[in-house]
Each structure stands twice: as C-alpha cells, then as structure tokens.
Amino acid sequence: MNELNARPRWVTALYILMLAVLVVFFVFPLYWIITGSLKEAAAINAKVPQWFPEEPTLDNFIRLFDKPAVQWIINTIVMAVASMILTCFTAALAGYALAKKRFFGRKALFGLLVCAMALPKQVVVIPLLQEMSFLGLHNTLWAVILPTVGWPFGIFLMKQFSETIPTEMLEAARVDGAGELRTFFQIVFPIIKPGVGALAIFTFVSSWNDYFLQLIMLVDQENLTISLGIAKLQSEMASDFGLIMAGAVVAAVPIITVFIAFQRYFTQGITMGAVKG
C-alpha cells in the first residue's frame, strides 16, 4: 500500500481544502481585475460589489487603446523578448564554460557571480544609469535590456544544469573533431534545454515586471512600457479603475502566454534541478 492510500481520508480532505483555499486566495485578485475591466464606473464604485458584471462592456479596453497603450505593449514585448533571448544565450554559454572548462580564476569568478546575486538592484542602479548615459542609451529600450543580459542568477542556473553533462560525451565530440560551438549546440544545448526553458520564463517575467529599472531608464512617453503606462494612468486618472484594470489585464496576457508556451520546459527544469545529485 502506497503512502497516499495509507493516509487517513480526513487528512486527504484537509489537504484538498487547504489547496482550494490557496487557489481562491491567489486567483481571486486576477478574477476581480478581469471582471472589473468589463464593468462601467458606476458598477465598480458601487457600495454593493457586483461579483459578476451585470452589463459587461468593452469600453475600458476601447478607451485604453485610444491612448498610447499599443506602443507601450510593443515596447514591453520587444524589451522582454530581447532580454529573454540574449540572457538565455549568454547564460547558457557562460554556465557551460564555468561548469566544464578549467581555466585560471574560474572559482573566483563563480564566487563573484554568487556575491553579485546578493546585491539588490537599488545598489547598482546609479552605476548602471551613468553607464547607459555614457553610452547614449538612456531613455531607450536598450537601457533596460542590456543590464539583464549578464544576470548572475541565469549564469548560476545554467552552470548547475551544465554540471549534469557527462564529460565523456564532450571528450568523444572532441575526438570526432567537433569544435566548441558545434559541441555546444549539438550536444550541450539539447541536454540543458529544460533549464533554458525555465530561465526563459524567469527572464521574461522579471523583465516584464521590472518597474524600478524601467522607471529610472525610460522617460519619454513613446518609450514607456506597459507597467509605466499603467502607473501613469493611475496618476492621471486615479478614480478611473475600469481603465486601470483593463491595462492590468492587457499587461498580464503576454506573461500567461509565455508561461503556457514554456510550461513543459519549466516543469522539466524544476524536476531536473530537484533530483540533481
């Protein structure tokens, strides 16, 4: 008899009840934002809340897209996708080199990366701002893309996955005359692909929601991201909750889409990381 069958029924029922409570706790805010985006102002501000829109309307979304919301969304997608691709590529290469290459200062370099993971972004934002200004990239999307490319956590994650690669496979590839790039793309990358998928989700979500760095680096309205745009709507139209909720719904759709697209790799990556010896 396995552990699940040996467990008393009341314990299983308690677990299910606790899980249901947690699901409601986390899903309800999203439900409230979605339904609020479909309500008129009077229904949103009513003393007796409407748990479901009695007269649903798309007026909030229409008014949202009358504003520069489309440009904000395009800016955010470009920023997040570019950050995701560049970070995954550089982190995979760096993690593989730290895990499987032997060179002077390798351990010291990895130690610096671990220390960098402990630094909050607020500590390095002034040097980053000065660097982007010196390069003439301030108030451009590159100012929020480039700082994420060398993400220490991404390199650390890829190093841990690269440790699982059998050294014999790499030596066999060298014997067959494969170069470094061919070895990486044909042997290493297929093995660490689940880790790259997990890192892709982490990077995309982190870049999409990085309000602090975007606030520092982006100024002009045509360069704003959807997070900054929603904050701007909150400051200009503090009582127009329908418009603000519509913006929040639009901002959440790409994140959910990316997670669904990479969910298989994310699950594999977490599983491999959990059983890694």
Buried (B, 14 or more C-beta within 10 A) or exposed (E): EEEEEEEEEEEEEEEEEEEEEEEEEEEEEEEEBBBBBBBBBEBBEEEEEEEEBEEEBEBBBEBBEEBBBEBBBEBBBEBBBBBBBBBBEBBBBBBBBBBBEEEEEEEEBBEEBEEBEEEEEEEEBEEBBEBBEEEEBBBBBBBBBBBBBBBBBBBBBBBBBBBBBEEEEBEEBEEEEBEBEEBBEEBBBEBBBBBBBBBBBBBBBBBBBBEEBBBBBBEEEEBBBBBBBBBBBBEEBEEBBBBBBBBBBBBBEBBEEBBEBBEEBBEBBEEBBEEEE
